[in-house]
Amino acid sequence: MLSRRLWHSMPVNASRPLIYQGTKRVIASNNISTTDRFSPLAPAYAQNTIIQAPLIAAYSTVASSKTLTLSEQLAQGSRYALAKSITLVESSRSDHRAEAQQLLSYILKKQRDQPLTKPTFRIGLSGSPGVGKSTFIEAFGMYLLEQGHKVAVLAVDPSSSRTGGSILGDKTRMTELSRADDAYVRPSPSRGTLGGVARNTNEAILLCEAAGYDVTLVETVGVGQSETMVAEMVDMFVLLVGPGGGDELQGLKKGIVELSDLVIVNKADGKLADAARAVSMDYTSAIKFLQPPSPLWKTKVLRVSSRENTGIDKAWEAMKSYFDTMTSANKLTEKRGAQRKVWMWRQITSELVDRLNSDDKVKQHVAELESKVFDGKMTSGQAADSVVDVFLNKVKEDRI
Amino acid sequence: MSWKHSTSLAAVKRSIRAYSVKVPPKVPLHAEWAAMAQKELKGKDPEEKLTWHTPEGLDVKPVYTKSDTADIEEEIPGKFPYTRGPYASMYTSRPWTIRQYAGFSTVEESNRFYRKNLAAGQQGLSVAFDLATHRGYDSDHPRVVGDVGMAGVAIDSVEDMKILFDGIPLNKMSVSMTMNGAVLPILAMYIVAGLEQGAELKELSGTIQNDILKEFMVRNTFIYPPLPSMRLIGDIFSFTAQNMPKYNSISISGYHMQEAGADNVLEMAFTIADGLEYIRTGMKAGMTVDQFAPRLSFFWAIGMNFYMEIAKMRAARRLWAHMVKEKFDPKSQKSLLLRTHCQTSGWSLTEQDPYNNVIRTTIEAMAATLGGTQSLHTNSFDEAIGLPTEFSARIARNTQLILQEEAMIPKVADPWGGSYMMESMTNQMYDAARAIVEEVEAMGGMAKAVDSGMPKLRIEESAAKRQARIDSNQEVIVGVNKYRLEKEDAIDVLAIDNTAVRTSQINRINKIRETRDAQKVKECLEALEQSAKTNEGNLLALSIEAAKQRCTVGEISDALEKVWGRHMPATRVVSGAYRSEYGDHDDVNQTLKLVDLFTKNQGRRPRMLVAKMGQDGHDRGAKVIASGFADLGFDVDVGPLFQTPAEVARQAIDADVHVVGISSQAAGHKTLVPALVEELKKLGATDKLIVCGGVIPQQDYAFLRNAGVSAIFGPGTRIPVAAQEVVQKIEQALDNDK
């Protein structure tokens, strides 16, 4: 709630958007409709930026020559340009973020003027460690290539909390796919800010689509709140489970099953085939009692063997049927729009927290308050109010 | 049994925890001695101050006395449980076999080298094959361009094998072959070469390594998935048991585990557990334990940990005898014998001040012989740098001749027997290893354990910790982290003209393809494919027929691959182990600060792709680097094994890394690194830096730098130092770009 309060106490003046470039401010000449503001674009300022305006926005369709070149190369399907663009959206440097936002808004504008020729499909994949997500994606991705699709895989790997470095090993688990010409596999380190999902994955999806990849698979670490995050950036959310008996269902949070449009029981082969059948029956009956994610679609449960390559075609059929159902009812456009709104709020929250955290005045104040809270001399609520007040006063001072 | 489906990581971690065995000494420190030592230590507690806590988890006392061995029973060599040796007279009647492992370039070159060595006192042959052969590829395959003839000799058909053994009578000479992946075609071609020389099957003697389980753990020179690989071993067991009574059908190897960073207890325990699994494999193939267990042989690495290596060899013999007796109850005492080959550690050799390696190898050779090995390979001092020259090979061989003929080592069997310390340490190691073997057995045996990934992770953790101990000077390596020379002299190494070898191999393959009976070849290959499908027939017998008809290594391997597929391992890298063992040292913190500053300036962490190109599966170095760099704040992409330069370039671009780190252990760098530079250029990615590490001789440095390599890190480079240099290079490159 902190962020919402903060937001409402700030003067809102969004009718004249500003472009933020480096430390300069430019008033944008073109008017932007309200729907545009619910774009998935993050504000183009990063942490550690000196705040010079009450509200800074970056809805620019004025592109620099660098942006034009990059978007040109993207449109031609250059993997080099795609890789560089994803690096830009993932960067924490303010000038990179500004460039990234320019690029994204330029791409969106182009897509409004001239929609992509192929429809795009965003699929989220989640599951506990060990259920065979990567093996499934390898087999499934290769199948999609055979069907003539171009496939991008965005995988999020955990960062070590102690030093921040990570081991990104997906290439070793998706050997064939990462060698294929029509596939792009990009593991990203999760920075910890937004659950397990790299904070800018939703922007990376747009870039992949601009480079001609019509199916994007987003794979999560599969722990904590990352499932919800992924569900909020994709068209369809798929849960992968193993044939490990009924206890796995018990252990899963009900919420994750509720989010799922499709449950795939992997490893339905060899000695595990019977177990997989049993697990799939357990899920089918459990789902009966859950609220379906959409009134148009009933969550399905399927069995596949990524190892023996069976059931992969059925899985794709189910996904296509979901896609067709939702598209024909115009629900997908609606869903993507709503998701953009959600992401706007997520980004507001994280942006505010980032900025609050990096404010020197706040830092000093917090140190003092923390010890008071620790000793029980102050309630945590009082301390929180006080921190927010200090931050807002600082913002006001900066404005004057 | 399911192979591909691994148990959850959490389960693996749980089982790893269970393996950390702590073995304290059974008898406390001698009281009178402790009091005297305390005085000498100016009042400090000698137990606390002087106990040696080994990486294996053993606590070794500063002194042992009679009471430590009070409960040890009278034991003689050649008698159960064989702690003191598999034979009664040991070296007193016949010393160990001097068996030098060698092979490089073409079969003609290797043959010349073998014959010269045999004339100079070597007693048995041990053939090293190149990586293309190991992985079942013919020399003309596009994936092996940089590998042909490099780390061993190239074999494509029985014609090559015949030249390799030209003038060497196979009915008399015992031949050991290090082969695990392409065991079928290679063993078949060796047999056919022998038969065509006029030898009889039953006369052939020697050993084939044939130990696939350890390949899945550490060395990665496999071809097929684990399950069919085990069937293949069963077929070889049953064929040789029936037809080749003097032939050792497997060499169960701990060597590569220690080389990959396993401590002595891990090496011993996992190897014994492998052996038990192979006995079950043979029994599954329809034999009784006594029909083939006497033909099992072992293979240890002997490193610089002198006492511990001797204790390992003694404890292993006892543990094997006990375990085989308890589990399989054989009728023949011969089934209980652990007979072993040893090789001095390649890992312990240093690039810096390389003549020190002569001394290291001598000490290791002493440990191997005092521990009672049946045969021994001594490394050449230049093997950390490149392939051995004739000179360095002579020094290595003479090391053993001097031990045998000047130092009088063979005069007494098990000279360490009865030593208070050695007997106690042997007991400690026995207990520690037995605990691990029993855990593995409880998991359902080594095949299941390997499937879960547990042994691999455990060894890698041990490796990362060891690297950290060395980098932080807790473990001394003379000339590397202490007493380092200011200026190193260059030494000669053997250079192989990889392109010339490849051309001559390809010419010979083409000639064979023209002259053989195409119809018969087709039939032989179909028979192999059929047998793989139906599980009927003996694959070795069928491979021998195929070899007779001049089918190639690649064709025989392909016939089976059609049915079984080629195994691609998933790479897992441990994290945190390096950092936690290293502790809070200045250079780690300095590196982390440097990386943090970089991250702030550049908007993301330095990102590196650690890649291996070619068929070289030795990934210990690559993994230690990946793990260490990630612990120091890098984002590290780990590439799959066995990549081509084009594939590595693609991955570097897709992940938009700053730098590609190439790890080379098998001499392919001069072909593969320039090819990578070329591929990157072709794809317009000139912004990617390339750094190299591994076994790269000094004289290649200039060549690689000219080809565009930014930095080269030889063996013994401390990881924080390398990481700092890499960060600086990236920053320079980014600045230049502006």
Interface residues (C-beta under 8 A of the other chain):
Chain A: A46 N48 R79 Y80 A83 K84 I86 T87 E90 S91 S92 R93 H96 R97 S128 P129 G130 G132 S134 T135 S160 R162 T163 G164 G165 S166 I167 L168 G169 K171 T172 R173 T175 S178 R179 Y184 V185 R186 P187 P189 K267 G270 K271 L272 R307
Chain B: M1 S2 K4 H5 S6 T7 S8 L9 A10 M568 P569 A570 T571 R572 V573 S575 G576 R579 L592 V595 D596 T599 K600 N601 Q602 G603 R604 R605 A626 S627 F629 A630 D631 L632 G633 F634 D635 V636 D637 V638 G639 P640 L641 E647 R650 Q651 I653 D654 A655 D656 L683 G684 A685
